[in-house]
Amino acid sequence: MVFIYVLIFLFVMLFSFFCCGVVKRRAAVFGLLDVPGERKIHDEPIPTSGGLGIFAGVIAFFAICQLLTLAAMYLPAFQSVLPEVIANRTDGLAQRAAQLWILLGLGALVLVIGVLDDKYNLHWVIRIAAQTLAAIVAVSQGWRLTIFIDIPLLTAVLSVIWIVGLTNSFNMLDNMNGLSGGVAFICGSFLAAVMFISPNPQSLEPQFFIGGFLVVLVAAVAGFLWHNNPFRATLFLGNGGSYFIGFMLAALTMIATFTSSSNQSPQTIFVPLIILAIPLYDTISVVIIRIKNKKSPFVGDKNHFSHRLVELGLSRTQSVLTIYLATVVSCIGAVLLYQVNLTGAILIFAQTVLVVLLIAILEIASKYKESK
């Protein structure tokens, strides 16, 4: 089974890499270029069409899967030539096909809004409205946070906020080469690992659908990272790309099952929160700073986590790598939640909070020193 997922990863990564190269060469035709100017450090226009390459990698793989599933359903002879590990799961793929394409359709919606924003600089109200619409549709499918609160309206509202918040978290994080894509790769990889090694508390089976989707997503992001990494960038993710990966990660954390009312380890409900702690910290801290400075939370600036690390004396590459490291530390704790009791879970959660607080204290200390 591991071999199959490795092949899937390599196929999607290579296809995404190729597609990113294609959209990079064609970006100028569609006006998808990031021109040097305010808050820009590059010296020449760089394409912002990376999200289209990532989406192409994801959609192409699932289109092939859909065709194979249909062929297996209506051509029994075809099913006999498929590898056993795939043939045994065609029925499951068929049952979840509608869910798959609804999710991809909603992802396409936020992608298109982001691409239009890259080209036309849409008003923030339009962007948030489109994201909220996609989130509401997702929640209407029954995908919502599992937080043991028996108030459907409240959980629905919190779920919409979770999706819209994470969608914009990865957009806000996209301010240095390889940052948003790299953090998405790390978070998505650890979420996939959780899906495979920690069974569904109700069925006691690994969550192959969610885990497989995450493998495809991180593989597509890996293909993009060849064009945009902490050391060089010839292609940017663009708002479309950051919206797409943020929305997908948010939606998949709600479709996945981390705990149940009968589970003896209810602390696993916090797995998504801990894995995504760093993107959430960046978003929350930036919004607080902007409000404190009496500025709109939706207007870009240089108050992001990465920028604050640069102010501490790190280079931009070192800043990105530091955030990678902080993300990995947080994610490791999330995986361990399934291996410990409630006391251990409290310690892991405290460790994540302390890591974030340590970073915040260093940033505050630096600002205080500069002001003296």
C-alpha positions in Angstrom: 0.0 0.0 0.0 2.9 2.4 0.8 4.4 1.7 -2.6 1.1 2.8 -4.3 1.0 6.1 -2.4 4.7 6.7 -3.3 3.8 6.2 -6.9 0.8 8.5 -6.6 3.0 11.2 -4.9 5.7 11.0 -7.6 3.2 11.1 -10.5 1.2 14.1 -9.1 4.4 15.9 -8.2 6.0 15.5 -11.6 2.7 16.5 -13.4 2.3 19.5 -11.1 5.9 20.5 -11.8 5.2 20.3 -15.5 2.0 22.2 -15.3 3.6 24.9 -13.2 6.2 25.3 -15.9 3.5 25.7 -18.5 1.4 28.3 -16.6 4.6 30.1 -15.8 5.4 30.6 -19.4 1.9 31.6 -20.3 1.2 33.9 -17.3 2.1 37.1 -19.1 -0.5 36.4 -21.7 -3.2 36.5 -19.0 -1.7 39.4 -17.1 -0.9 37.2 -14.1 2.4 38.9 -13.1 3.6 40.3 -9.8 5.3 43.6 -10.8 7.9 45.1 -8.5 6.7 47.9 -6.3 5.6 48.6 -2.8 6.3 45.7 -0.4 8.0 43.9 -3.3 11.7 42.9 -3.2 12.1 41.2 -6.6 13.5 43.2 -9.4 11.5 41.9 -12.3 7.9 40.7 -12.9 7.3 37.2 -11.7 4.2 35.0 -12.7 1.6 34.5 -10.0 -0.1 31.5 -11.7 1.4 28.8 -9.4 -2.0 27.9 -8.0 -3.2 26.9 -11.5 -0.4 24.4 -11.8 -1.2 22.9 -8.4 -4.9 22.7 -9.2 -4.0 21.0 -12.6 -2.0 18.4 -10.8 -4.8 17.6 -8.3 -7.6 17.6 -10.8 -5.8 15.5 -13.4 -5.1 12.7 -10.9 -8.7 12.6 -9.6 -10.1 12.7 -13.2 -8.0 9.6 -14.0 -9.2 7.9 -10.8 -12.8 8.7 -11.8 -12.3 7.2 -15.2 -10.7 4.1 -13.7 -13.6 3.7 -11.3 -16.2 4.0 -14.0 -14.4 1.5 -16.1 -14.1 -0.9 -13.2 -17.9 -0.5 -12.5 -19.1 -1.1 -16.1 -16.3 -3.3 -17.4 -15.7 -6.3 -15.0 -12.9 -7.5 -17.2 -11.1 -4.2 -16.7 -11.3 -4.5 -12.9 -9.6 -7.9 -13.1 -6.4 -6.3 -14.5 -6.2 -3.6 -11.8 -3.8 -4.2 -8.8 -5.7 -5.8 -6.0 -5.1 -2.9 -3.6 -6.9 -0.6 -6.1 -9.6 -3.0 -7.3 -10.7 -3.6 -3.7 -11.4 0.2 -3.3 -13.2 1.1 -6.5 -16.6 0.7 -4.7 -15.5 3.1 -2.0 -14.2 5.6 -4.6 -17.5 5.4 -6.4 -19.5 6.0 -3.2 -17.4 9.1 -2.4 -17.2 10.5 -5.9 -19.9 13.1 -5.3 -18.2 14.3 -2.2 -14.9 14.4 -4.1 -16.2 16.6 -6.9 -18.1 18.9 -4.7 -15.0 19.5 -2.7 -12.9 20.1 -5.8 -15.6 22.4 -7.2 -15.6 24.5 -4.1 -11.8 24.6 -4.3 -12.0 25.7 -7.9 -14.3 28.6 -6.8 -11.9 30.0 -4.3 -9.0 29.5 -6.8 -10.8 31.5 -9.5 -11.6 34.3 -7.0 -7.9 34.4 -6.1 -6.8 34.4 -9.7 -9.2 37.3 -10.5 -7.9 39.1 -7.4 -4.3 38.6 -8.7 -5.4 40.2 -12.0 -7.9 42.8 -11.0 -7.2 43.5 -7.3 -10.8 42.7 -6.2 -12.3 44.4 -3.1 -11.9 42.4 0.0 -15.7 42.2 0.5 -15.9 40.2 -2.8 -13.2 37.8 -1.8 -14.6 37.1 1.7 -18.1 36.8 0.3 -17.0 34.1 -2.2 -15.0 32.2 0.4 -17.9 32.4 2.8 -20.3 31.0 0.1 -17.9 28.1 -0.5 -17.6 27.5 3.2 -21.4 27.5 3.7 -21.8 25.0 0.9 -19.2 22.8 2.5 -20.9 22.9 5.9 -24.3 22.2 4.2 -22.7 18.9 3.1 -22.3 17.9 6.7 -18.6 18.8 6.9 -18.3 20.6 10.2 -16.1 20.8 13.3 -16.4 18.0 15.8 -16.4 19.8 19.1 -19.1 18.0 21.1 -21.4 21.0 21.1 -25.0 19.9 20.4 -26.0 23.3 18.9 -26.0 22.8 15.1 -26.2 26.5 14.3 -23.2 27.3 16.5 -21.1 24.5 15.1 -22.1 25.6 11.6 -21.0 29.2 12.2 -17.7 28.1 13.8 -17.1 25.7 10.9 -17.6 28.6 8.4 -15.2 30.8 10.4 -12.6 27.9 10.5 -12.7 27.5 6.7 -12.6 31.2 5.8 -10.0 31.8 8.5 -7.6 29.1 7.3 -8.2 30.1 3.6 -6.9 33.5 4.5 -4.2 32.3 6.8 -2.3 30.6 4.0 -2.9 33.7 1.9 -1.4 35.9 4.6 1.5 33.5 5.0 2.3 33.8 1.3 4.8 36.7 1.8 8.2 35.1 1.2 9.6 32.6 -1.2 8.4 29.0 -0.4 6.7 30.0 2.9 3.0 29.3 2.3 3.6 26.4 0.0 6.3 24.9 2.4 4.1 25.2 5.5 1.1 23.7 3.6 3.3 20.8 2.5 4.4 20.2 6.1 0.9 20.5 7.6 -0.7 18.4 4.9 2.0 15.7 5.2 1.4 15.4 9.0 -2.4 15.4 8.5 -2.0 12.6 6.0 0.2 10.6 8.4 -2.5 11.0 11.1 -5.2 9.7 8.7 -3.1 6.6 8.0 -1.7 5.7 11.4 -4.7 6.7 13.5 -7.9 4.9 12.5 -11.3 6.4 12.4 -12.6 6.1 16.0 -15.9 4.8 14.8 -14.9 2.3 12.0 -11.4 1.6 13.3 -10.2 1.7 9.7 -7.5 4.1 8.3 -9.1 7.1 6.6 -7.8 6.2 3.1 -10.0 8.8 1.3 -8.8 11.8 3.3 -5.3 10.5 3.6 -5.1 9.9 -0.1 -6.5 13.3 -1.0 -3.9 14.9 1.3 -1.1 12.9 -0.4 -2.3 14.2 -3.8 -2.5 17.8 -2.5 1.0 17.8 -0.9 2.4 16.2 -4.0 1.0 18.9 -6.2 2.4 21.5 -3.8 5.8 19.8 -3.9 5.8 20.1 -7.7 5.2 23.9 -7.3 8.0 24.2 -4.7 10.5 23.3 -7.4 9.6 26.6 -8.9 9.3 28.5 -5.6 11.3 27.6 -2.5 13.3 29.6 0.2 16.4 29.8 -2.1 14.9 30.9 -5.4 11.6 31.7 -7.0 10.6 31.9 -10.7 6.9 31.4 -10.0 4.6 32.7 -7.2 1.7 30.9 -5.6 -0.6 33.8 -6.2 -3.8 34.5 -4.2 -5.5 31.7 -6.2 -3.0 29.1 -5.1 -2.9 30.2 -1.4 -6.7 30.3 -1.2 -6.9 26.9 -2.8 -4.5 25.1 -0.5 -5.9 26.9 2.6 -9.5 26.0 1.7 -8.6 22.4 1.0 -6.7 21.9 4.2 -9.5 23.5 6.2 -12.2 21.4 4.5 -10.3 18.2 4.8 -9.8 18.6 8.5 -13.6 18.8 8.9 -14.4 15.9 6.6 -11.8 13.8 8.5 -12.8 12.1 11.8 -10.4 12.8 14.7 -12.6 11.6 17.6 -16.0 10.4 18.6 -18.3 10.6 21.6 -17.3 7.0 22.5 -13.6 7.6 22.0 -11.4 7.2 25.0 -9.0 9.9 23.8 -11.2 13.0 23.2 -8.1 15.2 23.2 -7.5 14.2 19.6 -10.1 16.8 18.6 -7.2 19.3 18.9 -5.1 17.6 16.2 -6.0 20.1 13.4 -5.6 23.1 15.7 -2.1 22.0 16.8 -0.9 21.0 13.3 -2.1 24.4 11.9 -1.0 26.4 14.9 1.7 28.4 13.1 -0.5 29.7 10.2 -3.1 30.6 12.8 -0.6 32.4 15.0 0.6 34.4 12.0 -3.0 35.4 11.1 -4.1 36.3 14.6 -1.0 38.3 15.4 -1.1 40.2 12.1 -4.8 41.1 12.6 -4.2 42.2 16.2 -1.2 44.4 15.0 -3.2 46.0 12.2 -6.2 46.7 14.4 -3.9 48.2 17.1 -2.4 50.4 14.4 -5.9 51.4 13.3 -5.5 49.8 9.9 -7.7 47.5 8.0 -7.1 43.8 8.7 -7.5 43.2 4.9 -4.7 45.5 3.7 -1.3 44.0 3.3 1.8 45.1 5.3 5.1 43.9 6.7 3.9 42.8 10.1 3.8 39.1 9.4 5.6 36.5 11.5 8.2 36.1 8.7 8.8 39.9 8.5 9.2 40.1 12.3 11.8 37.3 12.2 13.7 39.3 9.6 13.6 42.3 12.0 15.2 40.1 14.6 18.2 39.8 12.3 17.4 36.6 10.3 17.7 36.6 6.5 14.5 36.0 4.5 15.7 32.4 3.8 16.5 31.8 7.5 13.1 33.2 8.4 11.3 30.8 6.2 13.3 27.8 7.4 12.7 28.9 11.0 9.0 28.8 10.4 9.3 25.4 8.8 11.0 24.2 11.9 8.4 25.7 14.2 5.7 24.0 12.1 7.3 20.6 12.3 7.7 20.9 16.1 4.0 21.7 16.4 3.0 18.9 14.0 4.9 16.2 15.9 3.0 17.0 19.0 -0.3 16.5 17.1 0.7 13.0 16.0 1.6 12.1 19.6 -1.9 13.0 20.8 -3.1 9.6 19.7 -0.4 7.9 21.8 -0.9 9.6 25.2 -3.6 10.0 27.9 -5.3 13.2 28.9 -2.3 14.3 31.0 0.1 13.8 28.1 -2.3 15.6 25.8 -2.3 18.6 28.1 1.5 18.7 28.1 1.6 18.5 24.3 -1.0 21.3 24.0 1.0 23.4 26.6 4.2 22.8 24.6 2.6 24.1 21.4 1.3 27.2 23.3 4.7 27.7 24.9 6.6 27.5 21.5 4.3 30.2 20.1 4.6 32.3 23.3 8.4 32.0 23.1 8.4 33.3 19.6 6.0 36.1 20.6 8.2 37.1 23.6 11.3 37.3 21.4 9.5 39.5 18.9 8.2 41.8 21.7 11.6 42.0 23.3 13.1 43.0 19.9 10.5 45.7 19.4 11.1 47.0 23.0 14.8 47.2 22.4 14.4 49.1 19.2 12.1 51.6 20.9 14.5 52.5 23.7 
